Amino acid sequence: MYVEIAFPISSYKIFTYKVPLKLRDQIRVGLRVKAPFNNRKLTGIVVEVSNSNKYKGKTYFIDDIDDDIRLDKNLFLLLKWVSKYYISPLGKVLQVALPKTLTSNYKPKKIIEISYRKNENKILKNSPAQQKALNFIREQKTPVLINALKGIISNPPSVCKALLKKDLIYWNEKIVEPNIDAYTVPPIKKDINFTKEQKIVLKDLKSAAASNKFTPFLLHGVTSSGKTEIYIDIVRDNLKKGKSAVILLPEIVLTPQIAGRFRAEFGDTVGIWHSKLNNSMRSWTWNKIRSGDYKIVIGARSAIFAPIKDLGVIIIDEEQENSYKQDSSTPRYHARDVALMRAKINKIPILLSSATPSIESYFNQVRLKYSYLQLKNRFGGAKYPKVKIVDMGTEKDETGRPGQILSGLLLNKMEETLNKKEQIILMQNRRGFSPIVSCGDCGQLEMCIRCNVPLAYHRKGPPLKCHFCGFYLDIVSPNCRGCKSSNILMLGTGTQKIEDIVNNTFPNASLVRIDMDTSRSAINLKNSISSFASGQIDILLGTQMIAKGLDFENATLVGIINADTGLFLPDFRSGERLFQLIYQTAGRSGRRKKPGEVIIQTYNPDNSVIKYASSLDVESYYKIILDERKSLNYPPYSWLAKLEFSAKDKKRLNKITDKVYDYLKTPYKGLEILGPVDCYYERLRNKFRMQIVLKSHKTVDPNGDKLNKYLNDNLSNWNSMNLSDTKISIDINPTSLL
């Protein structure tokens, strides 16, 4: 018997091995096995089993079975599609779906509780350690963990076992399961009376579910229109039919609140999956999913690979979000597109949902590729918030304070809101204190030594940090490194600076900040959200992490501190992204009976992005974008692929990119090859970066098949081009060209 094994390496090859006789009854596709590979042992995944050897060279035996991670047929088909579509080695794809930290052999840890058994004052003259332990145990009013004796005696387990034999204590072993409650807000049950709009949406979704066909839907619902209630009802319908569901969320910050709502309805059948789970929680959750105990999986993008049984529906909340794109390592997949393929393979409906759909999804419903569902009204009689734009240029002139960060209007509205015992959300899409540290005399910036970007100043932790590679400096130099001037300026505004201003202005108000610096732990993140939701916190300040999906009944004022952040980046999606961010952030205000207000601060009040986002006019702005994209032949009118090159030597990099450009065969009709050019961030992590962009027009390549075949045909021989010192990554349908 022979097996084909995919290893998590950069090679596209699959390797053939023989199976020892003792393992033949256990071998099947999806097993994780250990095998010799170039004088070392590697762990790979069995992707094929056969009785004949296709390889003509020397064939080695596998060593052993490492783990049984059980890939079902449809999930394995999906992973093979990801490998082909995103032009990624199958072993790398399997590593993303099945990280090494996952194991089917995970067992929850055990704890031992001990307590005093007899009331008489027993004296153990010849056993001082036992006597010490017994005295301690007797003094405790409740059972204690055996580990509590570590500071009293040297070997608690041995001593306590001796006491147990003498019938002096109780010994109770308990299995401690990972606690999902630590990752969710307390379940909140709601009685819902669906509106006429919602009933129409549910009727269409349930009809599609009954057809057992792949049916993609776009649910375009305004903020606070009750989309979560739609999700819950369609999932309930699936569970009644013995089916399961996957719900994808763009940000981990959304998970506690959404999971809390689902657990209120479906209890312990709900599992959570995202990168901030610890290893024991991940393995525990994984095993509960594949065993069928968890019938609902809620999580970030990697949850799309969950081995859930009897999948009946996939729901993608805030489907427009870039965080669904894995853009830092291979494979550079987009969870939305992978979800569409998984729904197609499983022949089930998929619901893409947003108040501000991606241009691609919006275009697909216009072209009738997606069924279109719409919720035009806020749920429960909630009104749209009143939106006011503050021109910070005019504000600066009128107040004579060029460095003013919070406008007079926003400060007044904040005071009014706090006096009414209502809550405030402030969004500043830049973390740290100041993004730039500059010399006021010569203009020299504090730069990252690994990246061609300025270091950001932080009040907590190392003061100077690079937000790209993590490099930091422990001190801020009091003098310019160039001209030695002491005129050092902290320029720009981050969330920490806003935090200081708000705390100084409203000292009696409580504030919680949510950004990458405060959200390293999922539990801390959950606690912050819970505190604000329960009313313990007056002001929630954060980056785009807080801009979508969150639902707070008493939050009536939203302030967008700098609506211009990212507006002028040289990327074809920058306007779309900013429009969606402003619209979504505004949607956090006035989501119940209390009216809401939104203050948008900008230096560009007449810009179409700001203008249409402030008026919450999706259709008008999307028409402008579609006209621009069509004239420039950008998505959704074309398919894109980005070839990104990085190397330490710039001259060498130039030669390689020119060589690859020349190597690419004559493009087919409808394919443009742009570049090579430097990336916008030219140097990151000690490596220079360049890119070549390919655009394939949909009039000649409606499904992207031509571009995919062209790339596979032309990239298969790259190994012969002596590129060992240059890293090349392939990004299919990139969300950014920066």
C-alpha positions in Angstrom: 0.0 0.0 0.0 1.2 3.5 -0.9 0.2 7.0 0.2 0.7 10.5 -1.2 1.6 13.0 1.4 1.5 16.8 1.4 4.0 18.5 3.7 3.7 22.1 4.9 6.6 23.3 2.8 6.8 25.6 -0.2 7.0 22.8 -2.8 4.0 22.1 -4.9 5.0 18.4 -5.0 3.1 15.6 -3.3 5.4 12.8 -2.0 4.9 9.0 -2.3 5.6 6.7 0.7 5.1 3.0 1.5 2.8 2.0 4.4 4.1 -0.5 6.9 2.0 -3.6 7.3 1.1 -2.8 10.9 -0.5 0.5 9.8 -2.4 -0.6 6.7 -5.7 -1.0 8.4 -5.6 2.5 9.9 -4.4 4.5 6.8 -6.9 6.7 5.0 -7.1 10.2 3.5 -6.9 12.9 6.1 -4.5 11.2 8.6 -1.6 13.2 9.9 1.5 11.0 9.7 5.2 11.3 10.4 7.7 10.4 7.6 11.4 10.8 6.7 12.2 13.8 4.6 15.7 14.9 3.6 17.4 13.5 6.7 14.7 14.8 9.1 11.3 13.8 10.2 8.3 15.8 9.0 4.6 15.7 9.7 2.3 15.7 6.7 -1.3 14.9 5.7 -2.3 11.8 3.6 -4.0 13.1 0.5 -4.3 9.8 -1.5 -4.1 6.1 -0.9 -3.4 3.5 -3.6 -2.2 0.0 -4.2 0.3 1.0 -6.9 3.4 3.2 -6.8 3.4 6.0 -9.4 6.8 7.2 -8.3 9.8 5.5 -10.1 12.5 6.5 -7.6 13.3 5.1 -4.2 10.3 5.0 -1.9 10.5 5.1 1.9 8.2 3.9 4.6 6.2 6.3 6.7 7.2 6.1 10.4 3.9 6.4 12.3 0.5 7.9 12.5 0.7 11.2 14.3 -3.0 12.1 14.6 -6.4 11.4 13.1 -7.9 14.7 12.2 -10.7 13.3 10.0 -11.2 15.3 6.9 -14.6 14.6 5.3 -14.8 14.4 1.6 -16.4 17.8 0.9 -13.9 19.6 3.2 -11.0 17.9 1.5 -12.4 18.9 -1.9 -12.6 22.5 -0.7 -8.9 22.5 0.5 -7.8 21.1 -2.9 -9.7 23.9 -4.6 -8.1 26.5 -2.3 -4.7 25.1 -3.3 -5.4 25.4 -7.0 -7.3 28.7 -7.0 -4.8 30.5 -4.8 -1.8 28.8 -6.4 -0.6 27.5 -3.0 1.1 24.2 -2.1 -1.5 21.8 -0.7 0.6 21.2 2.3 0.5 24.9 3.2 -3.3 25.0 2.7 -3.7 22.0 5.0 -1.5 23.6 7.6 -3.9 26.7 7.7 -6.9 24.5 8.0 -5.3 22.0 10.4 -2.7 23.8 12.6 -0.1 21.7 14.4 -1.6 22.7 17.7 -4.8 20.8 16.9 -4.9 17.3 18.2 -7.7 14.7 18.3 -6.0 13.3 21.4 -6.7 16.3 23.6 -7.9 15.5 27.0 -9.2 18.2 29.5 -7.0 18.6 32.5 -7.9 17.1 35.8 -7.9 18.7 39.2 -7.8 17.1 42.6 -9.9 18.5 45.5 -9.3 17.4 49.0 -11.3 18.0 52.2 -11.2 16.8 55.9 -13.1 13.6 56.6 -13.2 12.9 60.3 -13.9 15.4 63.1 -11.6 14.0 65.8 -8.3 15.7 66.3 -6.1 13.0 64.9 -2.4 13.2 65.9 0.2 11.8 63.5 3.4 11.7 65.6 5.6 9.9 63.2 4.5 11.7 60.1 5.1 15.5 60.5 4.4 16.2 56.8 1.1 14.4 57.0 0.3 16.2 60.2 1.0 19.6 58.6 -1.1 18.8 55.6 -4.0 17.5 57.8 -3.9 20.6 60.0 -4.2 22.8 56.9 -7.0 20.7 55.3 -8.9 20.7 58.6 -8.9 24.4 58.9 -10.4 25.0 55.4 -14.2 25.4 55.4 -14.5 24.1 51.8 -12.6 21.6 49.7 -9.3 22.9 48.3 -7.1 22.0 45.4 -4.2 19.7 46.2 -1.9 22.4 44.7 -2.7 24.6 47.6 -0.4 22.5 49.8 2.7 23.2 47.7 3.9 26.0 50.0 3.3 23.8 53.1 4.8 20.4 52.3 7.2 19.2 49.6 5.2 16.4 47.9 1.5 17.1 48.3 0.2 14.2 46.1 2.2 11.5 47.9 1.3 12.9 51.4 -2.4 13.2 50.6 -2.5 9.7 49.2 -1.1 8.5 52.6 -3.8 10.5 54.4 -6.4 9.0 52.0 -5.3 5.4 52.9 -5.7 6.3 56.6 -9.3 7.4 55.8 -8.6 11.0 57.0 -9.5 13.0 53.9 -11.8 13.0 50.9 -10.1 12.8 47.5 -12.1 14.0 44.5 -10.8 14.1 40.9 -12.6 16.5 38.6 -12.3 17.1 34.8 -12.0 20.8 34.0 -13.3 21.6 30.6 -12.3 24.8 28.9 -14.7 27.5 29.7 -16.4 29.0 26.7 -18.1 31.6 29.1 -14.8 33.4 29.3 -15.1 34.2 25.6 -18.7 35.4 25.4 -20.9 37.9 27.1 -23.7 36.5 29.3 -26.5 35.1 27.1 -29.4 37.5 26.5 -32.7 36.1 25.4 -34.9 38.4 23.3 -38.5 38.1 22.3 -38.7 39.1 18.6 -41.7 40.0 16.5 -40.5 40.0 13.0 -41.4 42.9 10.7 -43.0 42.4 7.3 -39.6 43.0 5.7 -37.9 40.4 7.8 -40.6 37.8 7.1 -40.1 38.2 3.4 -36.4 37.7 3.8 -36.9 34.6 6.0 -39.4 33.1 3.5 -36.9 33.4 0.7 -34.0 31.9 2.8 -36.0 29.0 4.0 -37.3 28.2 0.6 -33.7 28.1 -0.7 -32.7 25.8 2.2 -35.4 23.4 1.3 -34.2 23.1 -2.3 -30.9 21.5 -1.5 -29.2 23.8 -4.0 -26.3 26.2 -3.9 -28.0 29.6 -3.6 -26.0 32.7 -2.8 -27.9 35.6 -1.2 -26.9 39.2 -0.6 -28.8 40.7 2.4 -28.5 44.4 2.1 -29.8 45.7 5.5 -29.3 49.1 7.0 -27.6 49.2 10.4 -29.8 48.1 13.2 -32.3 46.5 10.8 -32.3 43.2 12.7 -30.0 41.1 10.6 -28.8 39.1 13.7 -32.4 38.0 14.3 -32.6 36.8 10.7 -29.4 34.7 11.3 -30.8 33.2 14.4 -34.1 32.2 12.8 -32.6 30.6 9.7 -30.1 28.7 11.9 -33.0 27.5 14.1 -34.8 26.2 10.9 -31.6 24.4 9.9 -31.2 22.7 13.4 -34.8 21.4 13.2 -33.8 19.6 10.0 -30.7 18.1 11.6 -28.4 20.6 9.8 -25.6 22.8 11.2 -24.4 26.3 10.5 -21.2 28.4 10.2 -21.4 32.1 11.0 -18.3 34.2 10.0 -17.5 37.5 11.7 -14.9 39.9 10.4 -13.5 40.9 13.8 -12.8 38.9 17.0 -14.3 41.9 18.9 -17.7 41.0 17.5 -17.6 37.4 18.7 -18.5 37.8 22.4 -21.8 39.7 21.7 -23.0 37.6 18.8 -22.0 34.3 20.5 -23.9 35.4 23.6 -27.0 36.0 21.5 -26.8 32.6 19.9 -26.0 30.8 23.1 -29.2 32.4 24.6 -31.1 30.6 21.9 -29.2 27.4 21.3 -27.2 26.8 24.5 -24.2 24.5 24.4 -24.5 23.7 20.7 -22.6 26.9 19.9 -18.8 26.8 19.5 -16.4 29.7 19.0 -13.4 29.6 16.7 -10.7 32.3 16.3 -7.0 32.9 16.7 -7.1 34.3 20.2 -8.3 31.0 21.7 -5.6 29.2 23.7 -4.3 25.9 22.5 -6.4 23.8 24.9 -9.5 25.7 24.0 -8.8 25.3 20.3 -8.3 21.5 20.5 -11.3 21.1 22.8 -13.5 23.2 20.4 -12.2 21.3 17.3 -13.1 18.0 18.7 -16.5 19.2 19.8 -17.1 20.5 16.3 -16.1 17.3 14.5 -18.0 15.1 16.9 -21.2 17.0 16.2 -21.6 18.4 19.7 -21.2 21.9 18.3 -23.8 22.4 15.6 -23.2 26.1 15.3 -19.7 27.5 14.8 -19.2 31.3 15.1 -15.8 32.7 14.4 -13.3 34.7 12.3 -12.1 33.7 8.8 -10.4 30.4 9.7 -13.8 29.1 10.9 -14.7 28.5 7.3 -12.5 25.4 7.5 -14.3 24.0 10.6 -15.0 20.2 10.2 -18.7 20.7 11.0 -21.1 17.9 10.2 -24.2 18.1 8.0 -23.6 21.8 7.1 -26.8 23.4 6.1 -26.1 27.1 5.8 -23.2 29.6 5.8 -23.7 33.2 7.0 -21.1 35.9 6.5 -21.7 39.0 8.6 -20.2 42.3 7.3 -19.1 40.5 4.2 -17.3 43.6 2.8 -14.6 43.6 5.5 -11.0 43.2 4.4 -10.2 41.2 7.5 -11.7 38.2 5.7 -8.7 38.2 3.5 -5.6 36.4 4.7 -2.9 38.6 3.2 0.2 37.9 5.4 1.0 34.3 4.6 0.3 31.5 2.1 -2.4 30.8 1.1 -3.7 34.3 0.7 -7.3 33.2 0.7 -10.5 35.3 1.1 -12.9 33.7 3.5 -15.9 35.0 1.6 -14.8 33.4 -1.6 -13.8 30.1 0.1 -17.2 30.2 1.8 -19.0 30.5 -1.5 -17.1 27.5 -2.8 -17.8 25.5 0.3 -21.5 26.3 -0.1 -21.3 25.3 -3.8 -19.6 21.9 -2.9 -22.2 21.2 -0.2 -25.2 22.4 -2.3 -26.5 24.8 0.4 -27.5 28.4 0.6 -25.0 31.1 1.7 -26.0 34.5 3.0 -23.7 37.5 2.5 -24.8 40.3 4.7 -24.0 43.9 5.2 -25.3 47.5 5.4 -22.4 48.4 3.0 -21.8 45.4 0.7 -18.5 45.0 -1.1 -18.5 46.4 -4.6 -18.1 42.9 -5.9 -21.1 41.5 -4.1 -23.2 44.6 -4.9 -22.2 44.1 -8.6 -23.1 40.4 -8.5 -26.6 41.1 -7.3 -27.0 43.8 -10.0 -26.0 41.2 -12.6 -28.4 38.7 -10.9 -25.6 36.3 -9.9 -26.8 36.7 -6.3 -30.4 36.7 -5.0 -31.0 40.2 -3.5 -32.7 40.6 -0.1 -33.2 44.0 1.5 -34.0 45.5 4.9 -34.6 49.2 4.4 -35.8 50.1 7.9 -34.3 49.9 11.3 -35.8 47.3 13.6 -38.2 48.2 16.5 -39.0 51.7 15.3 -35.4 53.0 15.8 -34.7 56.1 13.8 -31.6 56.9 11.7 -29.2 59.0 13.7 -28.8 62.7 12.9 -25.4 63.2 11.2 -23.5 66.4 11.4 -20.2 67.2 9.6 -17.6 69.4 11.3 -15.2 71.1 8.9 -12.0 71.1 11.0 -10.4 73.6 8.7 -13.1 76.1 9.5 -13.0 75.1 13.2 -9.3 75.8 13.3 -9.7 79.3 11.7 -12.6 80.2 14.0 -11.0 79.0 17.3 -7.5 80.0 16.4 -6.3 76.6 17.7 -4.6 74.8 14.8 -3.9 71.7 16.9 -7.5 71.2 18.0 -8.4 67.5 17.9 -12.0 67.4 19.4 -14.3 70.1 18.0 -16.4 72.3 20.1 -19.6 70.7 18.8 -18.4 67.2 19.7 -17.3 68.2 23.1 -20.7 69.9 23.8 -22.5 66.8 22.5 -20.4 64.6 24.7 -21.2 66.7 27.8 -25.0 66.6 27.0 -24.9 62.8 26.4 -23.1 62.1 29.7 -25.5 64.4 31.6 -28.4 62.3 30.2 -26.6 59.1 31.5 -26.3 57.9 27.9 -23.1 56.4 26.3 -20.6 57.6 23.7 -18.6 55.8 21.1 -15.5 57.5 19.7 -13.7 56.1 16.7 -10.1 57.1 15.7 -8.7 54.7 13.2 -5.1 55.0 14.4 -3.6 53.4 17.5 -0.8 54.7 19.7 -0.4 58.3 20.9 1.2 59.9 17.9 2.0 58.2 14.6 5.0 60.4 13.9 8.0 61.7 16.0 9.7 64.5 14.1 12.4 67.1 14.7 10.8 70.6 14.6 13.9 72.1 13.2 15.3 69.8 10.4 12.2 67.6 10.0 14.0 64.3 10.5 11.7 61.5 11.5 12.2 58.6 13.9 12.2 55.7 11.4 12.0 51.9 11.8 15.5 50.4 11.0 13.7 47.5 9.3 11.0 49.3 7.4 10.8 52.5 5.5 8.1 53.8 7.8 8.0 56.2 10.8 7.9 54.8 14.3 4.7 55.6 16.3 4.9 57.0 19.8 3.1 55.0 22.5 2.4 56.2 26.1 2.4 52.6 27.5 5.0 49.9 26.8 8.0 50.6 24.6 7.5 54.2 23.5 8.5 53.9 19.9 7.0 51.1 17.9 6.8 50.0 14.3 3.2 48.8 13.5 4.5 46.7 10.6 7.3 44.5 12.0 7.1 45.1 15.8 10.6 46.8 16.1 10.7 49.1 19.1 12.9 51.5 21.0 12.9 51.7 24.7 13.5 55.5 24.9 12.7 58.6 22.9 15.9 60.5 22.2 15.7 64.0 23.7 17.7 65.3 20.8 17.3 64.9 17.0 19.6 62.2 15.6 20.5 64.5 12.7 20.8 68.2 13.8 20.9 67.4 17.6 18.0 69.9 18.2 15.9 69.3 21.3 12.8 70.5 19.5 11.1 67.0 19.2 7.5 67.0 18.1 4.8 64.3 18.5 2.7 64.7 15.4 -0.7 63.2 14.5 -3.3 61.6 16.7 -3.8 58.1 17.9 -6.3 56.5 20.3 -4.0 57.0 23.3 -3.9 60.7 22.7 -7.7 60.8 22.4 -7.9 58.8 25.7 -5.8 61.4 27.5 -7.8 64.3 26.1 -11.2 62.8 27.1 -10.0 61.7 30.6 -8.7 65.3 31.2 -11.9 66.9 29.8 -14.4 64.6 31.5 -12.6 63.3 34.6 -15.8 61.9 36.1 -16.6 59.8 33.0 -15.3 56.2 32.7 -13.6 55.2 29.4 -12.4 51.9 27.9 -10.1 51.8 24.9 -10.2 48.9 22.3 -7.4 48.7 19.8 -4.6 46.2 18.9 -2.6 47.3 22.0 -5.4 46.5 24.5 -6.9 43.5 22.7 -4.1 40.9 22.8 -6.3 38.7 25.0 -9.8 37.5 23.9 -10.9 37.5 27.6 -9.8 41.1 28.1 -11.6 42.1 24.9 -14.8 40.3 26.1 -14.6 42.1 29.5 -14.3 45.5 27.8 -17.3 44.9 25.6 -19.3 43.5 28.5 -18.5 46.5 30.7 -19.7 48.9 28.1 -22.8 46.9 27.2 -23.8 46.7 30.9 -23.5 50.4 31.4 -20.5 50.3 33.7 -18.5 52.4 31.1 -19.5 55.7 29.7 -17.3 56.0 26.7 -16.0 53.4 24.3 -12.9 54.6 22.3 -11.4 52.5 19.6 -10.1 51.9 16.1 -12.1 50.3 13.3 -12.4 47.2 15.5 -15.5 48.9 17.1 -17.0 50.2 13.9 -19.3 47.5 12.9 -21.6 44.8 14.2 -21.7 45.8 17.9 -25.1 46.6 19.4 -25.4 48.9 22.4 -28.8 50.0 23.5 -27.7 53.1 25.4 -25.1 54.4 22.9 -26.6 57.5 21.4 -23.6 59.6 20.4 -20.9 58.5 17.9 -17.9 60.7 17.2 -15.6 60.0 14.2 -12.5 61.9 15.2 -10.7 62.0 11.8 -12.8 60.8 8.9 -10.0 61.5 6.5 -7.7 58.7 7.7 -6.9 56.6 4.6 -8.8 58.9 2.2 -5.8 59.7 -0.1 -4.0 56.4 -0.1 -3.0 55.4 -3.6 -5.1 52.3 -3.8 -8.2 51.8 -5.9 -10.2 50.5 -2.9 -9.3 53.4 -0.5 -12.5 55.4 -1.1 -14.7 52.3 -0.8 -13.1 51.2 2.5 -13.4 54.7 4.1 -17.1 55.0 3.0 -17.9 51.7 4.6 -16.0 52.5 7.7 -17.8 55.9 8.2 -21.2 54.5 7.4 -20.8 51.5 9.7 -19.4 53.6 12.6 -22.3 55.9 12.3 -24.6 52.9 12.5 -23.6 52.3 16.2 -25.7 55.3 17.3 -29.4 55.3 18.3 -30.1 51.6 17.8 -33.2 51.5 20.0 -35.9 54.0 21.1 -33.5 56.7 22.1 -32.5 59.0 19.2 -28.9 59.0 18.1 -26.4 61.6 16.8 -23.2 61.3 14.8 -20.5 63.9 14.6 -18.0 63.5 11.7 -14.9 65.6 11.9 -13.1 66.1 8.5 -10.8 68.5 6.6 -12.5 67.5 3.4 -16.3 68.0 3.8 -17.0 68.2 0.1 -15.3 64.9 -0.8 -17.8 62.5 -2.3 -16.8 59.8 0.2 -17.5 62.0 3.2 -20.6 63.5 1.7 -22.3 60.3 0.7 -21.2 58.4 3.8 -22.6 61.2 6.1 -26.0 61.1 4.2 -25.9 57.2 4.5 -26.5 57.0 0.7 -25.0 53.7 -0.4 -26.6 53.5 -3.9 -25.4 56.9 -5.1 -21.8 56.4 -3.9 -21.7 52.9 -5.3 -22.8 54.2 -8.7 -19.9 56.6 -8.7 -17.4 53.8 -7.8 -18.7 51.4 -10.4 -18.4 54.1 -13.1 -14.8 54.8 -12.0 -13.9 51.1 -11.9 -15.4 50.4 -15.3 -13.4 53.2 -16.9 -10.1 51.9 -15.3 -10.9 48.2 -15.8 -10.6 47.4 -12.1 -12.8 44.9 -10.1 -15.6 44.1 -10.4 -15.0 44.5 -14.1 -11.8 42.5 -14.1 -9.9 39.8 -12.1 -6.7 40.8 -10.4 -3.6 39.0 -9.4 -0.6 40.5 -7.6 2.9 39.0 -7.8 4.8 40.5 -4.8 8.6 40.1 -4.7 10.8 40.8 -1.6 14.6 40.7 -1.1 17.2 42.3 1.0 19.2 43.5 -2.0 17.4 46.1 -4.1 19.6 45.7 -7.2 19.1 42.0 -7.1 15.3 42.5 -6.7 15.2 44.8 -9.8 16.9 42.1 -11.9 14.6 39.4 -10.7 11.4 41.3 -11.3 12.6 42.3 -14.8 13.5 38.7 -15.4 10.1 37.4 -14.3 8.3 40.1 -16.4 10.3 39.1 -19.5 9.6 35.4 -18.7 5.9 35.8 -18.6 4.6 34.7 -22.0 2.6 36.9 -24.3 -0.6 37.7 -22.5 -3.9 36.5 -23.9 -6.3 39.1 -25.3 -7.9 40.9 -22.4 -5.0 40.5 -20.0 -2.9 43.5 -18.9 0.4 43.1 -17.1 1.4 46.2 -15.1 4.8 46.7 -13.6 7.2 45.8 -12.2 7.0 48.8 -9.7 8.0 49.5 -6.1 5.2 48.8 -3.6 3.8 51.8 -1.8 5.5 50.5 1.4 8.8 50.0 -0.4 10.7 48.3 2.4 9.2 46.2 5.2 10.9 43.8 7.7 14.4 44.5 6.2 13.3 43.6 2.7 12.6 45.7 -0.4 9.3 45.0 -2.1 8.1 45.2 -5.7 5.1 44.0 -7.5 3.6 43.0 -10.9 -0.1 43.3 -11.3 -2.2 41.3 -13.8 -5.7 42.4 -14.8 -7.9 40.0 -16.7 -11.0 41.6 -18.3 -14.3 39.8 -17.5 -15.6 40.2 -21.0 -13.1 37.5 -22.1 -12.6 35.8 -18.7 -16.0 35.8 -17.0 -15.0 33.3 -14.2 -11.3 34.1 -13.9 -10.4 30.6 -15.3 -8.1 32.1 -18.0 -6.1 34.1 -15.5 -5.8 31.1 -13.1 -4.6 28.8 -15.9 -2.2 31.4 -17.2 -0.6 31.8 -13.7 -0.4 28.1 -13.1 1.2 27.5 -16.6 3.7 30.3 -16.2 4.6 29.9 -12.6 5.2 26.2 -12.6 8.8 26.6 -13.9 9.9 29.3 -11.4 12.0 26.9 -9.5 14.4 26.9 -12.4 15.0 30.6 -12.3 17.4 30.8 -9.4 15.1 32.8 -7.1 16.4 31.4 -3.9 17.2 34.8 -2.3 13.9 36.3 -3.4 10.6 35.6 -1.9 7.6 35.6 -4.3 4.0 35.6 -3.2 0.9 35.3 -5.4 -2.2 37.2 -4.3 -5.3 36.3 -6.2 -8.0 39.0 -6.0 -5.9 41.2 -3.7 -7.9 43.6 -1.5 -5.1 46.2 -1.6 -2.3 47.2 -4.0 -0.3 49.1 -1.4 
